[in-house]
């Protein structure tokens, strides 16, 4: 995400984002490539249907031009994309001196079958949507007709809004209002993500939404457009959403456990490295507005560590999905690069296990503050805390209350 693009909010007025809508074509899948492949296959099919017809003068660009011309002529009177494509094939056949509605219908059916059955999502789409669906209501808002169930995304979206079903297209505000009503959210609670500055970004902003520009190709941006964030890849989206809904910076007072460093049964060098990591992680939590608490669990916290023991950190954050998808946070936290050895879900906790160059392993467990809920304490949480736990950073007292409650029940 380009720095400085996200909207800034005051500490007293945090943004609450409840729903994220996506454009389809060029955002979730590469429609331009798919469309040209499907048209090429359709022209080959035409030659097979009419082998004696001189079709060599037809090329994909002529067929594309016919479709664009027909769409312009029918704008305001026809919004169904399949009927527009049928009319375009009739126009293309007229170049060959044919007025054959049946043949046009055959070509249209062949094109649509090929187009719908060969959708290839961009590589990161499925994983990003799966992660975001844990925190947001997801929707599809498109001027196209890429049906989710035919694109490998069936069941992903709570709302699917196609312009052809409502007689208006993005950037018309009416379509955005329909989408907002469908998910039951206010305009300021919704973000639109798409590749079109006028349709997706400006259209969303004019409707009171926030608009994020997906700029996969590194295109220049005209000064008249000001997206709330600009991405080169959807992997950057969780961080962008986090930036838009930055938590209020209240009382960042540091609370560090006064427990001594465990006895050096793991060796002096490892204990020194552990101490350094402990301080880096604590300061990192203090810097990050989305981190609400940091704790240490496991053998290092209870003083039973050995040379092969890893250090287990618990991080409570509003955006665990960001830390699952991104690795940018690693250098920020540790001041060094470290490969991710494992990513695993343990109920509500996302584990990222890192391997330092020294061989020391650090395990970060990311969860929302609900993990530390005390009414009642979750059995899994109770086991973690009861097995040895230090509070490293806890400005809101979340972990302190959890530790107190767990101690009372032991």
Protein Blocks (a to p, Z undefined) as FASTA:
>chain_A
ZZhkaccddfklccddfbdcddfehplpcfklmmmmmmmmmmmmmmmmmmmbcfklpcfk
lmmmmmmmmmmmmgojacbfklmmmmmmmmmmmmnopacfklmmmmmmmmmmmmmmmccc
dfklmmmmmmmmmmbccddddfblcdfklnopghkambdcdfklnopacfbfklmmmmmm
mnopafklcccddfbfklmmmmmmmnopacddddfkopacdfkbccfbdcfbfklmmmmm
mmmmoccdehiaccddfbdcddfklojklmmmmmmmmmmmmmmmmmpmkbgbdcdehjll
nopacfklccddddddfblmlmmmpmklmmmmnopacddfbdcdehjbccdddddfkopa
cddddddfklmpcbdcdfklmmmmmnopadfbdfkommmmmmmmmmmmZZ
